[in-house]
Amino acid sequence: MAAVENVTGPLPSFDPYERGCPSRDLLDQIGSKWAVLVLGELGRNGTSRFGHLRQALAGVSEKMLTQTLRTLERDGLVSRTVYPEVPPHVEYELTALGQTLREPLKALTEWSVLHIGEVLTAREEYDDRTERTR
């Protein structure tokens, strides 16, 4: 009896430490400041309209929020639903894939809140050291 051949070729190995790996690009996308905050807001509050997201994410420009939402939608992490009304009613929500990021992002958020004091101290010490050497 002959062995069954893998007709699709070898399975890809995704290593973000390798140049050109798509997983590196994905890490770059989901690790961006605005993507983390959009995903976090949608994870906390569920389905949201653009205006709510813009208000909840103080400091984000309309252009940056639009770009971030499009990127997250393209990556399958956020879904966009348009309701045929005048004016158009658009809602965003996490997809099932996007939901899988809730726990890792929550852990990063909790870590940042827990350790911000230490980080601020380290920054101040670094700035003092580097200022003296100039």
Rosetta blueprint (number, residue, H / E / L):
1 M L
2 A L
3 A L
4 V L
5 E L
6 N L
7 V L
8 T L
9 G L
10 P L
11 L L
12 P L
13 S L
14 F L
15 D L
16 P L
17 Y L
18 E L
19 R L
20 G L
21 C L
22 P H
23 S H
24 R H
25 D H
26 L H
27 L H
28 D H
29 Q H
30 I H
31 G L
32 S L
33 K H
34 W H
35 A H
36 V H
37 L H
38 V H
39 L H
40 G H
41 E H
42 L H
43 G H
44 R H
45 N H
46 G L
47 T L
48 S E
49 R E
50 F H
51 G H
52 H H
53 L H
54 R H
55 Q H
56 A H
57 L L
58 A L
59 G L
60 V L
61 S L
62 E H
63 K H
64 M H
65 L H
66 T H
67 Q H
68 T H
69 L H
70 R H
71 T H
72 L H
73 E H
74 R H
75 D L
76 G L
77 L L
78 V E
79 S E
80 R E
81 T E
82 V E
83 Y E
84 P L
85 E L
86 V L
87 P L
88 P L
89 H E
90 V E
91 E E
92 Y E
93 E E
94 L E
95 T L
96 A H
97 L H
98 G H
99 Q H
100 T L
101 L L
102 R H
103 E H
104 P H
105 L H
106 K H
107 A H
108 L H
109 T H
110 E H
111 W H
112 S H
113 V H
114 L H
115 H H
116 I H
117 G H
118 E H
119 V H
120 L H
121 T H
122 A H
123 R H
124 E H
125 E H
126 Y H
127 D H
128 D H
129 R H
130 T H
131 E H
132 R H
133 T L
134 R L
